[in-house]
C-alpha cells in the first residue's frame, strides 16, 4: 500500500502542477474580476454595470500585446480624454507639415494635456480643422464648415478607428452658435469614445507607433504624472484619479502617464503604468453618473494590478 501511495503521489504531482498552471487567471479574468469586485464594493452608491467601462492592454511583450475589456466598445461621452486624440492629430499634422509649429501652438498643446485647459483645446481644434467658432450658418455653408470640422474624424477612420466621434471642442460651460449647431442642438453629435479606442490610442503612443521617437517623447512628457508631488488640488490628474492608488499603496517606485476627464456626470482616466516588478500596461476606465466617487478608478486599477501579478 505504501508503494502504491508513493506511486500515486509520483503521478499526481505533475497533474497538480498542471492544475495550478491552468488556474492562473487570463487577462480577461483579471478585468472581469476587477469589474465584479468594484460593482459589489460600490453597490451602496448604486454603481451599475451600465455605468462602468474598462479596457486593459498588457504591454509586457510589446510584440504580442494582449487586450481585455468590460463594456469596452460602448460609446460614452469622454470629457477631456478626447484631448489625447487632438494631441496625436496635432503631432501628425506637424510632422506632415500641414500646420506650422509656433510657440503659441506648443503652449496650447502643453496646457491642453498638462492643465486640461478647455480654452487651449478650442484653439488646437481651430488649428487642426480651420473651422473656428462663430455664428450659426445657413445649411449649405454649415455643411462645408462641418466637413472641415470632421477632419480629425477622417484621420482616425483612415487608421481603422471606429465607433467614435472626435469633432467637438470642450467647454467649461456650454457651446454656443455654430458649435451648438454642430452638436445638432440636442447633443446628438457630441464627442463620443470607447475605452477600447482610447486604450488602443494610448498604447500606440507608448509603443511609438503614432509618430517619430522625438514626437512620441514630446507626447509622453506631457502625460507624465507624479502622484507624490505636493499639490493644492487633490482632484488634479496626478492625484485624483489613478494616481490616488499610488499614494494609498505608497507605490513610490511605479511610473504613471495619464489623461483624465471629469465633468458633473463623468469621471474617466486613461493611464499607462509601469511597476517596479515589471508590469507594463494601459488601462482606460470610464464611469458615468459617479463623478465624485473618487475611489472607483483607483479601486479598479488596484484589482487589475493584483490580478496581473497572479498571472506571472
Secondary structure, 3 states (H helix, E strand, C coil): CHHHHHHHHHHHHHHHHHHHHHHCCCHHHHHHHHHHHHHHHCHHHCCCHHHEEEEEEECCCHHHCEEEEECCCCCECCHHHHHHHHHHHHHHHHHCCCCCCCHHHHHHHHHHHHCCCHHHHHHHHHHHHCCCCCCCCCHHHHHHHHHHHCHHHHHHHCCCCCCCECCCCCCCCCCCCHHHHHCCCCCCCCCEECHHHHHHHHHHHHCCCCCCHHHHHHHHHHHEECCCCCCCCCCCCCCCCHHHHHHHCCCCCCEEEEEEEECCCEEEEEEEEECCCCCEEEEEEEEECCCCCCHHHHHHHHHHHHHHHHHC
